[in-house]
Amino acid sequence: MRPMLDVLTIVLGGGRGTRLFPLTHMRSKPAVPLGGKYRLIDIPISNCLHAGLKRIYVLTQFNSASLNRHIAQTYRLDLFSEGFVEVLAAEQTPEGEQWFQGTADAVRQAARHFKGIDAEYYLILAGDHVYRMDFGELIESHIERDADITIAAQPVTADEATHMGILRCDPGNQIVGFEEKPHAARLEELRGQAPMSAAGSGLTAEKPFVASMGIYVFSRDVLHEVLARDRAVDFGKEIIPNALGTHRVQAHFYRGFWADVGTVQAFYDVNLMLTRRGAPFNFFHPTRPIYTRPRFLPASRLHQCQLDEAIVAEGCYLDNCEIRESVVGIRTSIQHGSKVTRSILLGADTYDDRESDIPLGIGRNAVLDGVIVDKNARIGDGVRLVNDRGLQDVDGDGYYIRNGLIIVPKGGVVKSGTVV
C-alpha cells in the first residue's frame, strides 16, 4: 500500500461541454447523471478509492455548483486520515487571471495548491469517462518500469482512432510516437509503420491502433518540469509528444470496457448499454461498486407495468405504463398509459409538492422513443416524442434535437398534446 500513499490524484473536470449541450447547460460534465442514480464523477473517484487513493483534487471552472454539492454530500472521508476529495475551481491569482486553457494548463494553474503535498506520483484522470480500472496495477507498472510518464492505453478501431491520441510503441511498451486525432489518410500511413505493436496490447485486425485513454501517471519532478518547460496547454496535443524525446514514456494496456462520454450520442449509447444483458460495464460488481450520494429514498412502486431491459432507480412511481430498453432515474413519476422505449430519464431532485397544470415527470398517455429527459422536467398528457421525421438539429418549444435524439432540458416543460 505504500506506493498508493505516495500518489495524488487530479481529476480534470473538462471545458464547457458544448458537445453535451443541453445536459451541460446548468452543470459541468462530471456532474452529468448516469445510470439512473450516479454522476460521471463517481466513476473515477470510486476507482481511486478501491485502489486506496484517498487524496483527490477535482479541477473545474464551468457550472461547478452542482458538482461541488455532490462531492461535498458524497465523499466525506475519515476524519482521522489525510484523505480528501476537494474541488479546485479556476481562480484569478497574482500569477494569472486566465481561465484554464486546456488540460495541462489546468494542472499548471492548480499546482500552487498541491506542490506542497507529499506525493511522489501524480495520477491524472478525466471526469467524463466510464470504466472500471485497478489503478494499483497502473501505478505499480509505472514504478516497476522506472517510467517518467505512463499512459493507459487500449486497442481501437480506425473510426475511433480519428477522435483519439494514437500511440506507437516498441516491444517493451515504451512509446516512440504519439499523434492526436490523426485523419484517415494519416492512419493508413501509421498502419504500415513499425514499430506499432507491443507486448500485451491486444491489437487485432478489427482494432489495429493503440489509443490513449487520457489517464496518465507522472513522476512528481517530471510533471512540474514539463509544465514549466513547455508552457503547453494540453497533455495530448503538446506535453506528451514533446516528452517522447526527453523522458521515458510507457504504455500500460487496459483490456476492459472504456468510454468517453463527451457527446450526447455517447452519453445515450452508454446509458442504453447498461440496460442490456451481458453489458461490458455495469453497476453490479461484487467487490468494486461505484459509490454515489446516499439519498435514503424508498423503493420504487409499480402498478400494472410492463418492463423489459430497463433500469429503474429508487424512489420512482410507475402507474400502468410500459418501459423498454430505458433507464428511469430517481424519483421519476410516469402516469397511466404512457410508453417509454429506448429513452434515458434522469429523474428529479425532489418530489412534486405544488399544484401545476403539468406535474413533475411523464404525464398520461405519453409516448417517448429515443428521448433523453433531464432532471425536473415536466411532460404533459398525450405528448408524443418520437422524431418520426428524422430531424437532426432543432431547438423546439421545451425540447432540443441533437443527432436525431430528442432532449428535454433540466426543468424543461413540454406542453400537453405536443407531437415531435
VEXMI-114339 format. One line per field, with one value per residue (C-alpha): residue in three letters; residue number from 1; x, y, z. Coordinates in Angstrom, 3 decimals, always signed. Example, Ala and Ser with C-alpha at 12.3 -4.5 7.8 and 13.67 -1.06 7.14 Angstrom:
residu <- (Ala; Ser) $
num <- (1; 2) $
u <- (+12.300; +13.670) $
v <- (-4.500; -1.060) $
w <- (+7.800; +7.140) $
# end
This chain:
residu <- (Met; Arg; Pro; Met; Leu; Asp; Val; Leu; Thr; Ile; Val; Leu; Gly; Gly; Gly; Arg; Gly; Thr; Arg; Leu; Phe; Pro; Leu; Thr; His; Met; Arg; Ser; Lys; Pro; Ala; Val; Pro; Leu; Gly; Gly; Lys; Tyr; Arg; Leu; Ile; Asp; Ile; Pro; Ile; Ser; Asn; Cys; Leu; His; Ala; Gly; Leu; Lys; Arg; Ile; Tyr; Val; Leu; Thr; Gln; Phe; Asn; Ser; Ala; Ser; Leu; Asn; Arg; His; Ile; Ala; Gln; Thr; Tyr; Arg; Leu; Asp; Leu; Phe; Ser; Glu; Gly; Phe; Val; Glu; Val; Leu; Ala; Ala; Glu; Gln; Thr; Pro; Glu; Gly; Glu; Gln; Trp; Phe; Gln; Gly; Thr; Ala; Asp; Ala; Val; Arg; Gln; Ala; Ala; Arg; His; Phe; Lys; Gly; Ile; Asp; Ala; Glu; Tyr; Tyr; Leu; Ile; Leu; Ala; Gly; Asp; His; Val; Tyr; Arg; Met; Asp; Phe; Gly; Glu; Leu; Ile; Glu; Ser; His; Ile; Glu; Arg; Asp; Ala; Asp; Ile; Thr; Ile; Ala; Ala; Gln; Pro; Val; Thr; Ala; Asp; Glu; Ala; Thr; His; Met; Gly; Ile; Leu; Arg; Cys; Asp; Pro; Gly; Asn; Gln; Ile; Val; Gly; Phe; Glu; Glu; Lys; Pro; His; Ala; Ala; Arg; Leu; Glu; Glu; Leu; Arg; Gly; Gln; Ala; Pro; Met; Ser; Ala; Ala; Gly; Ser; Gly; Leu; Thr; Ala; Glu; Lys; Pro; Phe; Val; Ala; Ser; Met; Gly; Ile; Tyr; Val; Phe; Ser; Arg; Asp; Val; Leu; His; Glu; Val; Leu; Ala; Arg; Asp; Arg; Ala; Val; Asp; Phe; Gly; Lys; Glu; Ile; Ile; Pro; Asn; Ala; Leu; Gly; Thr; His; Arg; Val; Gln; Ala; His; Phe; Tyr; Arg; Gly; Phe; Trp; Ala; Asp; Val; Gly; Thr; Val; Gln; Ala; Phe; Tyr; Asp; Val; Asn; Leu; Met; Leu; Thr; Arg; Arg; Gly; Ala; Pro; Phe; Asn; Phe; Phe; His; Pro; Thr; Arg; Pro; Ile; Tyr; Thr; Arg; Pro; Arg; Phe; Leu; Pro; Ala; Ser; Arg; Leu; His; Gln; Cys; Gln; Leu; Asp; Glu; Ala; Ile; Val; Ala; Glu; Gly; Cys; Tyr; Leu; Asp; Asn; Cys; Glu; Ile; Arg; Glu; Ser; Val; Val; Gly; Ile; Arg; Thr; Ser; Ile; Gln; His; Gly; Ser; Lys; Val; Thr; Arg; Ser; Ile; Leu; Leu; Gly; Ala; Asp; Thr; Tyr; Asp; Asp; Arg; Glu; Ser; Asp; Ile; Pro; Leu; Gly; Ile; Gly; Arg; Asn; Ala; Val; Leu; Asp; Gly; Val; Ile; Val; Asp; Lys; Asn; Ala; Arg; Ile; Gly; Asp; Gly; Val; Arg; Leu; Val; Asn; Asp; Arg; Gly; Leu; Gln; Asp; Val; Asp; Gly; Asp; Gly; Tyr; Tyr; Ile; Arg; Asn; Gly; Leu; Ile; Ile; Val; Pro; Lys; Gly; Gly; Val; Val; Lys; Ser; Gly; Thr; Val; Val) $
num <- (1; 2; 3; 4; 5; 6; 7; 8; 9; 10; 11; 12; 13; 14; 15; 16; 17; 18; 19; 20; 21; 22; 23; 24; 25; 26; 27; 28; 29; 30; 31; 32; 33; 34; 35; 36; 37; 38; 39; 40; 41; 42; 43; 44; 45; 46; 47; 48; 49; 50; 51; 52; 53; 54; 55; 56; 57; 58; 59; 60; 61; 62; 63; 64; 65; 66; 67; 68; 69; 70; 71; 72; 73; 74; 75; 76; 77; 78; 79; 80; 81; 82; 83; 84; 85; 86; 87; 88; 89; 90; 91; 92; 93; 94; 95; 96; 97; 98; 99; 100; 101; 102; 103; 104; 105; 106; 107; 108; 109; 110; 111; 112; 113; 114; 115; 116; 117; 118; 119; 120; 121; 122; 123; 124; 125; 126; 127; 128; 129; 130; 131; 132; 133; 134; 135; 136; 137; 138; 139; 140; 141; 142; 143; 144; 145; 146; 147; 148; 149; 150; 151; 152; 153; 154; 155; 156; 157; 158; 159; 160; 161; 162; 163; 164; 165; 166; 167; 168; 169; 170; 171; 172; 173; 174; 175; 176; 177; 178; 179; 180; 181; 182; 183; 184; 185; 186; 187; 188; 189; 190; 191; 192; 193; 194; 195; 196; 197; 198; 199; 200; 201; 202; 203; 204; 205; 206; 207; 208; 209; 210; 211; 212; 213; 214; 215; 216; 217; 218; 219; 220; 221; 222; 223; 224; 225; 226; 227; 228; 229; 230; 231; 232; 233; 234; 235; 236; 237; 238; 239; 240; 241; 242; 243; 244; 245; 246; 247; 248; 249; 250; 251; 252; 253; 254; 255; 256; 257; 258; 259; 260; 261; 262; 263; 264; 265; 266; 267; 268; 269; 270; 271; 272; 273; 274; 275; 276; 277; 278; 279; 280; 281; 282; 283; 284; 285; 286; 287; 288; 289; 290; 291; 292; 293; 294; 295; 296; 297; 298; 299; 300; 301; 302; 303; 304; 305; 306; 307; 308; 309; 310; 311; 312; 313; 314; 315; 316; 317; 318; 319; 320; 321; 322; 323; 324; 325; 326; 327; 328; 329; 330; 331; 332; 333; 334; 335; 336; 337; 338; 339; 340; 341; 342; 343; 344; 345; 346; 347; 348; 349; 350; 351; 352; 353; 354; 355; 356; 357; 358; 359; 360; 361; 362; 363; 364; 365; 366; 367; 368; 369; 370; 371; 372; 373; 374; 375; 376; 377; 378; 379; 380; 381; 382; 383; 384; 385; 386; 387; 388; 389; 390; 391; 392; 393; 394; 395; 396; 397; 398; 399; 400; 401; 402; 403; 404; 405; 406; 407; 408; 409; 410; 411; 412; 413; 414; 415; 416; 417; 418; 419; 420) $
u <- (+0.000; +2.949; +3.088; -0.606; +0.127; +2.644; +0.054; -2.008; -4.958; -6.047; -9.401; -9.940; -13.458; -13.312; -14.304; -17.696; -19.036; -20.701; -20.971; -23.091; -25.458; -28.123; -27.131; -24.263; -26.264; -26.590; -23.881; -20.295; -19.553; -18.519; -21.848; -23.964; -26.169; -25.531; -27.304; -30.341; -28.680; -24.969; -22.925; -19.995; -17.570; -18.460; -16.586; -13.015; -13.424; -14.735; -11.859; -9.456; -11.000; -10.864; -7.128; -6.533; -6.063; -7.699; -6.117; -8.113; -8.467; -11.171; -10.386; -13.386; -14.317; -17.730; -21.049; -19.352; -22.035; -23.862; -20.568; -19.327; -22.566; -22.455; -18.848; -19.473; -22.537; -20.980; -17.272; -16.802; -13.658; -12.309; -11.532; -8.514; -6.786; -5.219; -7.790; -9.875; -11.881; -11.776; -12.839; -10.327; -12.123; -10.373; -9.438; -7.708; -4.318; -1.268; +0.318; -2.514; -6.101; -6.979; -9.364; -7.947; -6.832; -6.552; -5.827; -2.161; -2.853; -5.496; -2.949; -0.316; -2.621; -3.758; -0.194; +0.107; -2.362; -0.669; +3.077; +3.459; +1.684; +3.993; +3.424; +5.945; +3.454; +0.511; -2.413; -4.279; -7.791; -10.727; -14.083; -16.276; -15.121; -16.871; -14.711; -13.622; -9.830; -7.400; -5.254; -2.971; -1.767; -1.261; +0.860; +2.851; +3.623; +4.856; +7.177; +8.455; +9.334; +11.049; +8.908; +8.727; +5.240; +2.820; -0.253; -3.163; -3.952; -6.165; -6.740; -9.284; -10.863; -9.889; -13.077; -12.377; -8.726; -9.584; -11.021; -8.212; -4.490; -2.746; +0.410; +3.241; +5.116; +8.262; +8.213; +8.982; +5.873; +7.881; +6.012; +8.006; +5.272; +2.125; -0.369; -3.534; -6.660; -4.958; -7.114; -7.978; -5.172; -2.593; -3.930; -3.234; +0.347; +0.639; -0.780; +2.240; +4.864; +6.795; +7.004; +3.258; +2.572; +3.716; +3.577; +0.096; -1.504; -4.326; -4.206; -6.427; -7.369; -10.565; -8.705; -5.273; -4.407; -3.353; -5.066; -4.500; -7.342; -6.491; -5.236; -1.694; +0.794; +3.592; +6.543; +6.496; +9.523; +8.740; +5.268; +6.482; +9.420; +7.362; +4.706; +7.335; +9.404; +6.778; +4.112; +1.886; -1.846; -2.819; -1.406; -2.409; -1.530; +1.663; +3.006; +3.111; +4.545; +7.197; +8.206; +8.937; +12.440; +13.443; +11.666; +10.791; +7.119; +5.473; +2.127; +0.024; -2.516; -6.072; -8.352; -11.698; -14.574; -13.875; -15.995; -15.550; -18.951; -18.155; -21.073; -24.855; -24.678; -22.011; -23.994; -27.119; -25.280; -23.569; -26.790; -28.694; -25.900; -26.412; -29.899; -28.701; -27.914; -24.164; -23.263; -19.454; -19.865; -22.484; -23.016; -23.331; -19.645; -19.382; -16.200; -15.786; -19.085; -19.441; -20.145; -22.561; -24.584; -26.750; -30.243; -32.304; -35.122; -37.926; -38.060; -39.790; -43.522; -45.033; -48.666; -49.647; -46.471; -44.640; -40.847; -38.110; -34.388; -34.919; -33.129; -35.447; -33.765; -35.195; -37.975; -39.977; -43.733; -44.821; -48.525; -49.818; -47.069; -44.672; -40.886; -38.484; -34.735; -34.696; -33.139; -35.551; -33.788; -34.510; -37.942; -39.359; -43.150; -44.747; -48.510; -51.196; -50.973; -47.527; -44.943; -41.187; -38.728; -35.007; -35.005; -32.991; -34.936; -32.625; -35.255; -35.946; -34.202; -37.394; -40.928; -43.628; -45.239; -47.019; -50.066; -49.257; -51.049; -48.226; -46.924; -43.275; -42.431; -44.195; -47.938; -50.718; -50.699; -47.341; -45.109; -41.319; -38.831; -35.180; -35.502; -33.272; -35.317; -33.149; -33.929; -37.032; -38.683; -42.460; -44.002; -47.724; -50.535; -50.681; -47.200; -45.542; -41.743; -40.539; -38.894; -40.773; -39.386; -35.745; -34.835; -31.176; -30.591; -33.599; -34.412; -38.091; -40.626; -39.410; -37.043; -33.943; -32.969; -29.294; -28.064; -31.668; -32.121; -34.855; -33.615; -35.851; -33.562; -33.345; -36.529; -38.000; -41.734; -43.316; -46.946; -49.742; -50.502; -47.075; -46.030; -42.431) $
v <- (+0.000; +2.368; +3.400; +4.322; +6.633; +8.454; +9.287; +12.438; +12.157; +15.054; +14.707; +17.097; +18.488; +19.412; +22.541; +23.985; +20.615; +22.068; +18.626; +17.520; +20.505; +20.874; +18.363; +20.714; +23.933; +24.082; +21.661; +20.638; +17.425; +15.375; +16.254; +14.786; +11.944; +8.361; +5.033; +6.334; +7.437; +8.152; +11.045; +10.728; +11.949; +8.892; +6.649; +7.989; +8.685; +5.158; +3.639; +5.692; +4.688; +0.986; +1.383; +3.086; +6.508; +8.962; +12.295; +13.616; +17.068; +17.760; +20.720; +22.640; +26.018; +25.821; +25.365; +23.770; +24.397; +21.057; +19.167; +20.889; +19.976; +16.338; +15.862; +17.560; +15.386; +12.119; +11.876; +12.596; +10.646; +9.540; +12.487; +10.595; +10.099; +12.506; +11.606; +14.220; +14.802; +18.518; +20.750; +23.288; +25.836; +28.149; +31.384; +34.681; +34.768; +37.075; +34.679; +34.834; +35.862; +33.488; +30.577; +27.107; +26.965; +23.171; +20.041; +20.822; +24.480; +23.470; +21.330; +24.078; +26.717; +24.365; +23.317; +26.129; +24.158; +20.753; +21.373; +21.235; +17.877; +14.925; +12.822; +11.050; +10.381; +12.195; +10.267; +12.456; +11.418; +12.748; +13.323; +12.156; +8.577; +5.312; +2.315; +0.162; +0.038; -1.127; +1.973; +0.000; -2.056; +1.099; +2.812; -0.326; -0.696; +2.903; +2.261; -1.151; +0.126; +3.203; +5.354; +9.128; +9.119; +6.215; +6.387; +3.955; +2.672; +0.217; -1.038; +0.874; +0.717; +3.032; +5.087; +5.535; +6.391; +9.633; +11.026; +9.919; +10.212; +7.338; +5.718; +3.809; +1.545; -0.561; -4.220; -3.068; -0.854; +2.358; +4.974; +6.145; +8.064; +9.980; +11.759; +13.484; +12.692; +11.749; +11.916; +8.805; +9.198; +9.571; +6.447; +4.453; +5.686; +4.740; +1.285; +0.466; +1.898; -0.154; -0.448; -0.307; -3.297; -4.018; -6.786; -7.341; -4.652; -6.889; -5.467; -7.239; -6.795; -5.058; -2.870; -2.210; +1.024; +1.804; +4.840; +6.884; +6.709; +10.128; +8.519; +9.495; +8.795; +11.340; +11.133; +14.231; +16.138; +15.213; +16.769; +20.070; +20.081; +19.567; +22.050; +24.724; +23.905; +23.909; +26.288; +23.997; +23.981; +20.374; +16.983; +15.089; +17.698; +19.064; +17.706; +14.002; +14.390; +16.826; +14.433; +11.457; +12.644; +13.615; +11.226; +7.577; +7.392; +3.982; +2.487; +0.449; -1.641; -1.971; -4.637; -3.791; -1.513; +2.204; +5.003; +8.745; +10.272; +13.604; +13.838; +13.463; +10.364; +8.734; +9.554; +7.986; +4.881; +4.183; +4.521; +2.294; -0.279; -0.533; -1.987; -4.957; -8.452; -9.087; -5.399; -4.924; -2.417; -2.438; -1.329; -4.845; -5.645; -7.713; -6.088; -2.806; -0.919; +2.613; +4.952; +7.848; +10.065; +8.120; +9.560; +7.251; +7.051; +4.497; +1.530; +2.190; +1.477; -0.062; -0.787; -2.954; -2.114; -3.864; -3.641; -5.227; -4.388; -1.499; +0.064; +1.675; +3.644; +4.063; +6.400; +6.084; +5.794; +3.983; +3.542; +1.151; +2.078; +0.287; +0.688; -0.982; -0.523; +2.516; +3.983; +5.503; +7.817; +8.572; +9.931; +9.589; +9.617; +8.027; +8.183; +5.816; +4.669; +6.042; +4.146; +4.776; +2.977; +3.472; +6.521; +7.912; +9.617; +11.349; +11.698; +14.511; +16.246; +16.426; +15.108; +17.345; +19.239; +22.044; +22.370; +22.529; +22.080; +19.734; +17.692; +16.695; +13.645; +11.961; +12.587; +10.256; +8.500; +9.948; +8.159; +8.597; +6.864; +7.855; +10.629; +11.994; +13.693; +15.734; +16.238; +18.017; +18.066; +18.095; +16.274; +16.754; +14.353; +12.937; +14.112; +12.174; +12.484; +10.021; +12.161; +10.418; +12.920; +12.121; +15.700; +16.119; +19.559; +21.554; +23.889; +23.360; +24.509; +22.802; +20.415; +20.158; +17.639; +16.723; +13.906; +12.790; +12.412; +14.439; +16.095; +17.728; +20.021; +20.279; +21.866; +21.830; +21.744; +20.022; +21.066; +18.521; +17.274; +18.194; +15.960; +15.806) $
w <- (+0.000; +0.428; -3.266; -3.077; -0.147; -2.349; -5.032; -5.507; -7.910; -10.120; -11.925; -14.834; -14.971; -18.661; -20.532; -21.404; -22.550; -25.645; -27.270; -24.302; -24.506; -23.158; -20.445; -19.549; -19.772; -15.970; -14.794; -15.538; -17.436; -14.376; -12.716; -15.549; -14.168; -15.265; -14.883; -13.030; -9.767; -10.305; -11.664; -14.081; -11.409; -9.308; -11.774; -11.369; -7.656; -6.964; -8.942; -6.822; -3.509; -4.424; -5.088; -1.740; -3.370; -0.999; -1.856; -4.789; -6.346; -8.949; -11.226; -12.575; -13.981; -15.716; -13.900; -10.911; -8.235; -8.577; -8.769; -5.607; -3.848; -4.973; -3.855; -0.505; +0.169; -1.027; -0.281; +3.398; +4.202; +7.564; +9.838; +11.228; +7.873; +5.403; +2.760; +0.960; -2.197; -2.921; -5.800; -7.105; -9.279; -11.729; -9.981; -10.538; -8.830; -8.754; -11.275; -13.788; -14.462; -17.314; -17.187; -17.798; -21.437; -21.623; -19.603; -18.944; -18.219; -15.660; -13.797; -14.079; -12.593; -9.807; -8.946; -6.403; -4.263; -4.405; -4.810; -1.050; -0.703; -0.100; -3.221; -5.447; -8.238; -9.807; -11.298; -13.803; -14.858; -16.851; -15.191; -18.083; -18.769; -17.874; -16.945; -14.017; -13.663; -10.997; -10.584; -8.290; -11.269; -13.320; -10.666; -9.866; -13.587; -13.653; -10.707; -11.848; -15.323; -13.863; -16.143; -16.115; -17.638; -18.039; -20.276; -20.007; -23.497; -25.342; -28.913; -31.017; -34.461; -37.312; -36.821; -33.110; -33.778; -35.598; -32.335; -30.001; -29.350; -31.170; -29.785; -31.419; -29.007; -29.166; -27.985; -24.433; -24.364; -24.492; -26.541; -29.578; -31.383; -30.442; -32.690; -31.523; -33.595; -36.887; -40.018; -42.018; -44.570; -41.820; -40.111; -43.256; -43.144; -39.481; -40.151; -42.293; -39.965; -37.415; -34.525; -33.942; -31.727; -28.207; -25.631; -24.241; -26.411; -27.638; -31.180; -33.717; -37.361; -36.193; -33.691; -35.221; -33.395; -29.824; -28.314; -25.183; -22.662; -21.230; -17.996; -17.022; -14.242; -13.859; -11.523; -9.360; -10.672; -14.266; -14.161; -12.756; -15.193; -18.368; -17.272; -16.628; -19.727; -22.452; -21.184; -23.236; -22.575; -23.450; -22.461; -25.592; -28.206; -26.663; -23.381; -24.322; -27.867; -26.589; -23.787; -26.056; -26.904; -23.372; -20.992; -20.592; -21.588; -21.162; -22.172; -19.752; -21.649; -20.393; -21.835; -20.221; -21.212; -21.500; -22.973; -23.305; -22.530; -24.165; -26.599; -26.393; -28.600; -26.420; -23.278; -24.780; -26.023; -22.684; -20.704; -23.111; -22.931; -19.170; -19.705; -21.749; -20.534; -20.534; -20.858; -20.802; -17.945; -15.197; -11.621; -10.157; -9.499; -6.273; -4.903; -6.783; -6.558; -7.874; -4.982; -5.064; -2.761; -0.256; -0.609; +1.648; -0.879; -0.681; -3.042; -6.349; -6.588; -9.728; -10.607; -13.611; -15.543; -18.353; -18.132; -20.227; -20.433; -18.061; -15.114; -12.565; -9.785; -6.303; -5.312; -8.566; -9.104; -12.282; -12.997; -15.684; -18.153; -20.496; -20.173; -22.616; -23.208; -20.939; -17.815; -15.287; -12.829; -9.187; -8.160; -11.681; -11.983; -15.075; -15.314; -16.628; -20.250; -21.127; -23.163; -22.891; -25.181; -25.868; -23.600; -20.694; -17.890; -15.415; -12.690; -10.262; -7.353; -5.267; -5.208; -6.662; -3.785; -5.629; -7.814; -11.520; -14.827; -15.802; -12.840; -12.468; -14.590; -17.515; -17.922; -19.018; -22.417; -23.424; -25.952; -25.784; -28.077; -28.400; -25.815; -23.051; -20.324; -17.961; -14.280; -13.013; -16.450; -16.944; -19.901; -20.312; -21.172; -24.687; -25.641; -28.490; -28.700; -31.335; -34.068; -36.892; -39.405; -38.558; -37.616; -36.643; -35.121; -33.890; -30.985; -30.183; -27.600; -24.419; -26.188; -28.390; -31.055; -31.395; -33.674; -34.037; -30.260; -28.558; -25.368; -22.785; -20.747; -16.987; -15.682; -19.188; -19.852; -22.848; -23.184; -23.317; -26.806; -28.238; -31.159; -32.414) $
# end
